[in-house]
């Protein structure tokens, strides 16, 4: 087997690959072994027909396609090694000379390759310092959230509905005098002012008393998810069963004891502020790291192969689908609810995918330039953290990890160390 580079245009390399006659003959024999059970020739049992008889009846080319499939992977791999080519996608056979029995097979193939990445001046990059301060009002907002979470609902019987109340209602919706699907419910909880229902619905409940039956007139939004109802007027027959309002606990030392391990409200405030300061410190640090990497990446021009972008989009869609599954949803539901499809989602993700691929290419190049590696001790530390997170024994987790899993851990460590290097060598202004 031999090969030569015919041309190289940006990220595409075209190769001439020659499979020797001897190698191709071996591949034909293997193809015969795989395919012989497909042929029926009178006088021979199925699977027992000699190769020469099959070729006489069907032509010698009957095994060529399968033989090329058998011989090509090794020939392609050898060509990549000979010319030090790093592909990013599966190859395409552009042309094949006529196959003649007993002669070499000549293929012309093309493949997309890793782009050239030239990174300069990545040390001493100027990055603006990031700071986020915690104010007293931030602490009070957190306390208010805790108060709201610990509120209790009390029944109201001596007044009509007001904004902020939680009501329990029956309703039946009709458009053009006909009840529509999904427009009927009994003993439905609704918080007035939450925006949970169609615009204009909740406001018309205000002022009603327990036991009242009222007609609520609304107009569905033009962009409503149901085309049959979009833009239409509708009337809901509503019966009010219950009114409840929030009763908030007093913000005092007793409250602090009930919701935390602290004895006083002041201790709780101090703890909240400490945690918020730590969160803001981490947020500022992460933003600084992102800005430093972004400043380096912005200075680099890379012609990214389309295959790398598409593969990144594939990964992003898988991640998105996984996150939807945690909410009990799937991509089909998302497409229906948003009126989009996979093509639209891929287009929406394209720019972000380009940025992610470019960023990783730049980080990989800096890692190579600075000889940044992941030590065995660092890998063990990361596995120990994972074991603690998943509540597993370290050794058992190690045994369950595949080679690809360990490589992923090493890559993650090296990427983090590379970002550390950029930040440590940056000028924070």
Secondary structure, DSSP 8 states (H G I E B T S, - for coil): -EEEEEEEETTEEEEEEEE-HHHHHHHHHHHHHHHGGG---TTS-TT---HHHHHHHH-GGGGHHHHHHHHHHHHHHHHHHHTT--BSS--EEEEE----TTS-EEEEEEEEB---------TT-EE--------HHHHHHHHHHHHHHT-EEEEE-SS---TT-EEEEEEEEEETTEEEEEEEEEEEEEETTS--SSTTTGGGGTT--TT-EEEEEEE--TT-S-TTTTT-EEEEEEEEEEEEEEE----SHHHHHHHSS-SSHHHHHHHHHHHHHHHHHHHHHHHHHHHHHHHHHHT------HHHHHHHHHHHHHHHHHHHHTTT--HHHHHHHHT--HHHHHHHHHHHHHHHHHHHHHHHHHHHHTT----HHHHHHHHHHHHHHTT--HHHHHHH--HHHHHHHHHHHHHHHHHHHHHHTSEE-
